[in-house]
Amino acid sequence: HGTFNSASCVNCKQQYPVDKLREELLRDVNPTCPSCKGNVKPDLVFFGEALPRRFFDEAEIDCLFADLLICIGTSLEVYPFAGIVDAPRHDTPRLLINYDLVGSFGARPQDCALLGDIQLSIDALCKKLDWSDQLQELQLETEMGLNDIK
């Protein structure tokens, strides 16, 4: 969970150029922070790492007030993240976009699932909602790295 589009020091949290991180990893060099000499990694949570405290602080409230939960591309086998799908109120609609039916999806009256190829399902949903242009725009921005400009 997170992004490969940015990186930072695990100790002091200083930002680190992601292009430099990629180059060093490809050369089998362990990237270190120029400020504190700590390890540098992409800004994501690896398997086995603890989720940030913010996850726990906000997940319960987010689910309590959610009007809709959309879950895309998951096995729902890794906790605590997998438990989020059961946290919203019982009458909150839940949409699963996935290759297979997973978790408790299908157990609630308002559950829906788009099963099969995830990209095709998202494209079809965006077309139905007249969001295709916005989706294409976001994809282009992401591919060109425009989302990284602050």
Secondary structure by P-SEA (a helix, b strand, c coil): cccccbbbbccccccccaaaaaaaaaacccccccccccccccccccccccccccccccaaaaaaaccbbbbccccccccccccccccccccbbbbbbccccccccccccccccccccaaaaaaaaaaaacaaaaaaaaaaaaaacccccc
